[in-house]
């Protein structure tokens, strides 16, 4: 019987064509599969909790794989795997889960942050969006609060995307000033392709006074991508948490107690 394992990892997405394997560029999934296959000495296929776009980062991503044998996952094993991986991908944990647990379909929430700075930084410029204009954060939060009232976000989805519906349950949406950064926090059960970056780009229009909060709400209601603003750059976007029901990790907790 196959054993299923979860992987918790993080990555800087700058050099990658997103999470999912693509025919025209290097993906995080591809690199991780190659190194896992090498260290485990058999072909390994992994399934992620969801896709991140080209250039988008992840502080916490989950994926799973299956193998015919039980593995002894030690700190030394994780260290060896991380030595094989490039510096911009890091594995934190690998642990067993029940066969029914699925990295993508068992997830109940995803939490993203979009980070903006006004000043250039030689250390952070690939990890934030440097945006100079003054912004009215209070007005941007008025717009963000409207997202909690709606569940159809077709206006903020890329046009050519294969989804059966555009509904998302948003649980948190707010802009917070944190030290030298302005950070947009958004948490939902699911996200559409390109949704967060388009929301950010449109709310930046609100913050600059180029769009009213009423007009922002009209864009939500329109269900038309051409009505929304431009997509903000990938550099500022982070997947920071993937949520699962507590029972998802029951097997891991039992093993930890032994």
Number of C-alpha atoms within 10 A of each C-alpha: 9 11 15 20 24 24 20 18 18 20 23 20 26 16 15 24 21 21 27 20 17 12 8 7 12 17 21 22 21 17 18 24 17 16 19 19 14 14 13 12 9 11 13 16 17 19 19 21 20 20 19 25 19 21 21 25 28 21 16 19 24 25 20 22 21 18 16 9 10 13 13 9 12 12 12 9 13 16 14 12 19 17 12 18 17 13 10 14 17 21 19 13 15 23 20 23 20 16 12 10 19 22 23 17 12 14 19 13 19 23 22 24 22 26 24 23 20 15 12 13 12 6 8 13 15 16 23 24 23 20 13 11 10 11 17 14 19 13 19 25 19 18 24 24 15 15 23 15 11 15 13 17 24 22 23 31 22 16 13 7 10 9 9 6 10 17 16 19 18 20 14 15 21 19 22 15 12 10 8 11 17 19 21 24 19 21 23 19 16 17 24 19 20 18 17 23 22 22 25 24 19 24 29 24 20 25 22 16 15 11 15 18 20 12 15 25 16 14 21 22 14 16 17 15 18 13 16 24 22 18 17 20 18 23 23 24 28 25 23 17 17 23 17 18 11 7 12 18 16 14 13 17 14 9 10 9 6 5
